[in-house]
Amino acid sequence: MNVLIAEDESPAAKRLIRLLAEFRPEWKVCHHFDSVEEVVSHFSAGNTPDIAFFDIQLADGLSFEIFDRVPVNCPVVFITAYDHYAVKAFRVNSIDYLLKPIEPAQLADALEKFEQRIRTTSETHDIKAILSGITKDNRVYRKRFLVKTAGRLAFIPVQDIAYSFSDEGSAFIVTRKNERFLVETTLEEMEGELSPDQFFRINRGMIVSMDAIERIEPHFSNRLVLQLNPTFDNDVFVSRQRAAEFKSWLDQ
């Protein structure tokens, strides 16, 4: 069996490779990538592994994006640090997942399910159809965030958010009135809870609302620089890996 791994955290990737070598020494990890772009390029070149392990959060975005850009004609086991409702969809549809940190028994169970599948059927599962159950057309997105301010609790409607960002492990939202609030969640969780019609994660540290973008300028290394309203303390860049998708998001 030829194995592809998409994982941007080196310790997690090494642990998975070590466990695979222990449980299935005859299998070969042919490729290890850490970004959506690398995986898309690999499949676009006509390469198809026997099985793939995709971390949901990669260096330049969510691995869900891969299925929108290129056919993935192999079984996929997802890896995630967050056991939320989307993961349940994978389980219901017979697409397994590994919850970080990967436990040996968990991996052994996933491998057994994979081998049982190939023993009983030769059909290729349409993963894109499976994922349609959690796309924006069917998902219920968050309407407000509960925050603490001036010693009391308040809620911020999503439509009032200009952008969100992370700083030293904490996540903040900034409203259109330039009010800043600490939120008890992560940027990764927020990305899945905000409607992709209105919000876009421009890099690993920031999610912006379309209505907050005042100007877009090209920058070196194929990046884009944004001027936001209200303004942010530092320069705001769309990462090189996300620039093309960002332009498509604006043009839809």
Contacts in CASP RR format, 6 or more apart in sequence:
PFRMAT RR
TARGET T0000
AUTHOR 0000-0000-0000
METHOD contacts of the structure
MODEL  1
MNVLIAEDESPAAKRLIRLLAEFRPEWKVCHHFDSVEEVVSHFSAGNTPD
IAFFDIQLADGLSFEIFDRVPVNCPVVFITAYDHYAVKAFRVNSIDYLLK
PIEPAQLADALEKFEQRIRTTSETHDIKAILSGITKDNRVYRKRFLVKTA
GRLAFIPVQDIAYSFSDEGSAFIVTRKNERFLVETTLEEMEGELSPDQFF
RINRGMIVSMDAIERIEPHFSNRLVLQLNPTFDNDVFVSRQRAAEFKSWL
DQ
1 24 0 8 1.000
1 26 0 8 1.000
1 27 0 8 1.000
1 28 0 8 1.000
1 50 0 8 1.000
1 51 0 8 1.000
2 27 0 8 1.000
2 28 0 8 1.000
2 30 0 8 1.000
2 49 0 8 1.000
2 50 0 8 1.000
2 51 0 8 1.000
3 20 0 8 1.000
3 27 0 8 1.000
3 28 0 8 1.000
3 29 0 8 1.000
3 30 0 8 1.000
3 49 0 8 1.000
3 50 0 8 1.000
3 51 0 8 1.000
3 52 0 8 1.000
3 53 0 8 1.000
4 29 0 8 1.000
4 30 0 8 1.000
4 31 0 8 1.000
4 32 0 8 1.000
4 33 0 8 1.000
4 39 0 8 1.000
4 42 0 8 1.000
4 49 0 8 1.000
4 51 0 8 1.000
4 52 0 8 1.000
4 53 0 8 1.000
4 74 0 8 1.000
5 13 0 8 1.000
5 16 0 8 1.000
5 17 0 8 1.000
5 29 0 8 1.000
5 31 0 8 1.000
5 32 0 8 1.000
5 33 0 8 1.000
5 52 0 8 1.000
5 53 0 8 1.000
6 32 0 8 1.000
6 33 0 8 1.000
6 34 0 8 1.000
6 35 0 8 1.000
6 38 0 8 1.000
6 39 0 8 1.000
6 52 0 8 1.000
6 53 0 8 1.000
6 54 0 8 1.000
6 55 0 8 1.000
6 58 0 8 1.000
6 63 0 8 1.000
6 66 0 8 1.000
7 13 0 8 1.000
7 16 0 8 1.000
7 32 0 8 1.000
7 34 0 8 1.000
7 53 0 8 1.000
7 55 0 8 1.000
7 58 0 8 1.000
7 79 0 8 1.000
8 34 0 8 1.000
8 35 0 8 1.000
8 55 0 8 1.000
8 57 0 8 1.000
8 58 0 8 1.000
8 59 0 8 1.000
9 55 0 8 1.000
12 55 0 8 1.000
12 79 0 8 1.000
12 100 0 8 1.000
12 101 0 8 1.000
12 102 0 8 1.000
13 32 0 8 1.000
13 34 0 8 1.000
15 101 0 8 1.000
15 102 0 8 1.000
16 53 0 8 1.000
16 79 0 8 1.000
16 98 0 8 1.000
16 102 0 8 1.000
16 107 0 8 1.000
17 29 0 8 1.000
17 32 0 8 1.000
19 102 0 8 1.000
19 104 0 8 1.000
19 107 0 8 1.000
20 27 0 8 1.000
20 29 0 8 1.000
20 107 0 8 1.000
21 27 0 8 1.000
22 104 0 8 1.000
23 104 0 8 1.000
23 107 0 8 1.000
23 108 0 8 1.000
23 111 0 8 1.000
24 111 0 8 1.000
30 49 0 8 1.000
31 42 0 8 1.000
31 47 0 8 1.000
31 49 0 8 1.000
33 39 0 8 1.000
33 42 0 8 1.000
34 58 0 8 1.000
34 59 0 8 1.000
35 58 0 8 1.000
35 59 0 8 1.000
35 60 0 8 1.000
35 61 0 8 1.000
35 241 0 8 1.000
36 58 0 8 1.000
36 59 0 8 1.000
36 60 0 8 1.000
36 61 0 8 1.000
36 62 0 8 1.000
36 63 0 8 1.000
36 65 0 8 1.000
36 66 0 8 1.000
36 69 0 8 1.000
36 241 0 8 1.000
37 60 0 8 1.000
37 241 0 8 1.000
39 54 0 8 1.000
39 58 0 8 1.000
39 63 0 8 1.000
39 66 0 8 1.000
40 66 0 8 1.000
40 69 0 8 1.000
40 70 0 8 1.000
43 66 0 8 1.000
43 70 0 8 1.000
43 71 0 8 1.000
43 72 0 8 1.000
44 70 0 8 1.000
48 73 0 8 1.000
48 74 0 8 1.000
49 74 0 8 1.000
50 74 0 8 1.000
50 75 0 8 1.000
51 74 0 8 1.000
51 75 0 8 1.000
51 76 0 8 1.000
51 77 0 8 1.000
51 114 0 8 1.000
52 72 0 8 1.000
52 74 0 8 1.000
52 75 0 8 1.000
52 76 0 8 1.000
52 77 0 8 1.000
53 76 0 8 1.000
53 77 0 8 1.000
53 78 0 8 1.000
53 79 0 8 1.000
53 98 0 8 1.000
54 63 0 8 1.000
54 66 0 8 1.000
54 76 0 8 1.000
54 77 0 8 1.000
54 78 0 8 1.000
54 79 0 8 1.000
55 63 0 8 1.000
55 78 0 8 1.000
55 79 0 8 1.000
55 80 0 8 1.000
56 62 0 8 1.000
56 63 0 8 1.000
56 64 0 8 1.000
56 78 0 8 1.000
56 79 0 8 1.000
56 80 0 8 1.000
56 82 0 8 1.000
57 63 0 8 1.000
57 80 0 8 1.000
57 81 0 8 1.000
57 188 0 8 1.000
59 204 0 8 1.000
59 241 0 8 1.000
60 239 0 8 1.000
60 241 0 8 1.000
60 242 0 8 1.000
61 201 0 8 1.000
61 241 0 8 1.000
61 242 0 8 1.000
62 191 0 8 1.000
63 78 0 8 1.000
64 131 0 8 1.000
65 245 0 8 1.000
66 72 0 8 1.000
67 127 0 8 1.000
67 128 0 8 1.000
67 131 0 8 1.000
68 128 0 8 1.000
72 127 0 8 1.000
72 128 0 8 1.000
73 124 0 8 1.000
74 124 0 8 1.000
75 95 0 8 1.000
75 114 0 8 1.000
75 117 0 8 1.000
75 118 0 8 1.000
75 125 0 8 1.000
76 95 0 8 1.000
76 127 0 8 1.000
77 95 0 8 1.000
77 96 0 8 1.000
77 97 0 8 1.000
77 98 0 8 1.000
77 110 0 8 1.000
77 114 0 8 1.000
78 87 0 8 1.000
78 90 0 8 1.000
78 95 0 8 1.000
78 96 0 8 1.000
78 97 0 8 1.000
78 98 0 8 1.000
79 97 0 8 1.000
79 98 0 8 1.000
79 99 0 8 1.000
79 100 0 8 1.000
79 102 0 8 1.000
80 87 0 8 1.000
80 97 0 8 1.000
80 98 0 8 1.000
80 99 0 8 1.000
80 100 0 8 1.000
81 99 0 8 1.000
81 100 0 8 1.000
81 188 0 8 1.000
82 188 0 8 1.000
82 189 0 8 1.000
83 99 0 8 1.000
84 189 0 8 1.000
85 134 0 8 1.000
86 134 0 8 1.000
86 192 0 8 1.000
87 97 0 8 1.000
87 99 0 8 1.000
89 130 0 8 1.000
89 131 0 8 1.000
89 133 0 8 1.000
89 134 0 8 1.000
90 96 0 8 1.000
90 97 0 8 1.000
90 130 0 8 1.000
91 97 0 8 1.000
93 130 0 8 1.000
94 113 0 8 1.000
94 117 0 8 1.000
94 125 0 8 1.000
95 125 0 8 1.000
95 127 0 8 1.000
95 130 0 8 1.000
96 109 0 8 1.000
96 110 0 8 1.000
96 113 0 8 1.000
96 114 0 8 1.000
97 110 0 8 1.000
98 106 0 8 1.000
98 107 0 8 1.000
98 110 0 8 1.000
99 106 0 8 1.000
132 138 0 8 1.000
133 139 0 8 1.000
136 195 0 8 1.000
136 196 0 8 1.000
136 197 0 8 1.000
141 158 0 8 1.000
141 193 0 8 1.000
141 194 0 8 1.000
141 195 0 8 1.000
142 158 0 8 1.000
142 193 0 8 1.000
142 194 0 8 1.000
143 157 0 8 1.000
143 158 0 8 1.000
144 155 0 8 1.000
144 156 0 8 1.000
144 157 0 8 1.000
144 158 0 8 1.000
145 155 0 8 1.000
145 156 0 8 1.000
145 158 0 8 1.000
145 161 0 8 1.000
145 173 0 8 1.000
145 181 0 8 1.000
145 183 0 8 1.000
145 185 0 8 1.000
146 153 0 8 1.000
146 154 0 8 1.000
146 155 0 8 1.000
147 153 0 8 1.000
147 154 0 8 1.000
147 155 0 8 1.000
147 156 0 8 1.000
147 173 0 8 1.000
147 181 0 8 1.000
147 182 0 8 1.000
147 183 0 8 1.000
148 154 0 8 1.000
148 181 0 8 1.000
148 182 0 8 1.000
149 181 0 8 1.000
156 173 0 8 1.000
156 175 0 8 1.000
156 181 0 8 1.000
158 194 0 8 1.000
158 195 0 8 1.000
158 198 0 8 1.000
160 175 0 8 1.000
160 176 0 8 1.000
160 177 0 8 1.000
161 173 0 8 1.000
161 174 0 8 1.000
161 175 0 8 1.000
161 176 0 8 1.000
161 194 0 8 1.000
161 199 0 8 1.000
161 209 0 8 1.000
162 174 0 8 1.000
162 175 0 8 1.000
162 176 0 8 1.000
162 178 0 8 1.000
162 208 0 8 1.000
162 209 0 8 1.000
162 211 0 8 1.000
162 212 0 8 1.000
162 228 0 8 1.000
162 229 0 8 1.000
162 230 0 8 1.000
163 173 0 8 1.000
163 174 0 8 1.000
163 206 0 8 1.000
163 207 0 8 1.000
163 208 0 8 1.000
163 209 0 8 1.000
163 212 0 8 1.000
163 228 0 8 1.000
163 232 0 8 1.000
164 171 0 8 1.000
164 172 0 8 1.000
164 173 0 8 1.000
164 174 0 8 1.000
164 183 0 8 1.000
164 187 0 8 1.000
164 190 0 8 1.000
164 206 0 8 1.000
164 207 0 8 1.000
165 171 0 8 1.000
165 172 0 8 1.000
165 174 0 8 1.000
165 187 0 8 1.000
165 205 0 8 1.000
165 206 0 8 1.000
165 207 0 8 1.000
165 232 0 8 1.000
166 172 0 8 1.000
166 186 0 8 1.000
166 187 0 8 1.000
166 204 0 8 1.000
166 205 0 8 1.000
166 206 0 8 1.000
170 182 0 8 1.000
171 182 0 8 1.000
171 183 0 8 1.000
171 185 0 8 1.000
171 186 0 8 1.000
171 187 0 8 1.000
171 190 0 8 1.000
172 180 0 8 1.000
172 181 0 8 1.000
172 182 0 8 1.000
172 183 0 8 1.000
173 180 0 8 1.000
173 181 0 8 1.000
173 183 0 8 1.000
174 180 0 8 1.000
174 230 0 8 1.000
174 232 0 8 1.000
175 181 0 8 1.000
176 211 0 8 1.000
176 212 0 8 1.000
176 229 0 8 1.000
176 230 0 8 1.000
177 230 0 8 1.000
178 230 0 8 1.000
183 190 0 8 1.000
185 193 0 8 1.000
187 201 0 8 1.000
187 204 0 8 1.000
187 205 0 8 1.000
187 206 0 8 1.000
187 207 0 8 1.000
190 207 0 8 1.000
191 199 0 8 1.000
191 201 0 8 1.000
191 207 0 8 1.000
194 207 0 8 1.000
196 249 0 8 1.000
198 209 0 8 1.000
198 210 0 8 1.000
198 211 0 8 1.000
199 207 0 8 1.000
199 208 0 8 1.000
199 209 0 8 1.000
199 210 0 8 1.000
200 207 0 8 1.000
200 208 0 8 1.000
200 210 0 8 1.000
200 246 0 8 1.000
200 249 0 8 1.000
201 207 0 8 1.000
201 242 0 8 1.000
202 208 0 8 1.000
202 226 0 8 1.000
202 236 0 8 1.000
202 237 0 8 1.000
202 238 0 8 1.000
202 239 0 8 1.000
202 242 0 8 1.000
202 246 0 8 1.000
203 237 0 8 1.000
203 238 0 8 1.000
203 239 0 8 1.000
203 242 0 8 1.000
204 239 0 8 1.000
206 232 0 8 1.000
206 236 0 8 1.000
208 226 0 8 1.000
208 228 0 8 1.000
208 236 0 8 1.000
210 249 0 8 1.000
210 250 0 8 1.000
212 228 0 8 1.000
212 229 0 8 1.000
212 230 0 8 1.000
213 226 0 8 1.000
213 227 0 8 1.000
213 228 0 8 1.000
214 226 0 8 1.000
214 227 0 8 1.000
214 228 0 8 1.000
214 229 0 8 1.000
215 226 0 8 1.000
215 227 0 8 1.000
216 224 0 8 1.000
216 225 0 8 1.000
216 226 0 8 1.000
216 227 0 8 1.000
216 250 0 8 1.000
217 224 0 8 1.000
217 225 0 8 1.000
217 226 0 8 1.000
217 227 0 8 1.000
218 224 0 8 1.000
218 225 0 8 1.000
219 225 0 8 1.000
219 237 0 8 1.000
221 240 0 8 1.000
222 240 0 8 1.000
222 243 0 8 1.000
223 237 0 8 1.000
223 238 0 8 1.000
223 239 0 8 1.000
223 240 0 8 1.000
223 243 0 8 1.000
224 237 0 8 1.000
224 238 0 8 1.000
224 243 0 8 1.000
224 246 0 8 1.000
225 235 0 8 1.000
225 236 0 8 1.000
225 237 0 8 1.000
225 238 0 8 1.000
226 236 0 8 1.000
226 237 0 8 1.000
226 238 0 8 1.000
227 236 0 8 1.000
228 236 0 8 1.000
238 246 0 8 1.000
END
